[in-house]
């Protein structure tokens, strides 16, 4: 599933990042890599969302969030 399809408050694990090379490198520098646990903290109507990664809150736009695939933690 795509990250922007996740539910608020649920834990997920990143399974892949599909984005432009520059964006993918920036996300990697921020700690958004494969097998990284993330929590969806808030979602906006425009498709943007706020996630928690390694103790840090990140705001992601709709296009970037659509390029991050996740699965529910524990599955």
C-alpha positions, 0 to 999 in steps of 0.5 A: 500500500502507499503511505498516503493510504495509511490510517492515522495512529497506525504503525507501518514499515517502509517496503520501498521508495519510488521517487526522483533520485534527488528526493529519494536521497533526501528521504534516505538522509532523513531516515526513510529507508526500506524496513524503517518503521513509521507512524502516520500522525496526521493527514490533510485533505490535500493528500499531505501527511505528517509521519514520525520516523526515528523520533522525528516528525516529517511533513510529506507532500502527496506526490512524495507520500504516494511514492513510498510503499509500506506494509502494516507493522507485524505483518 
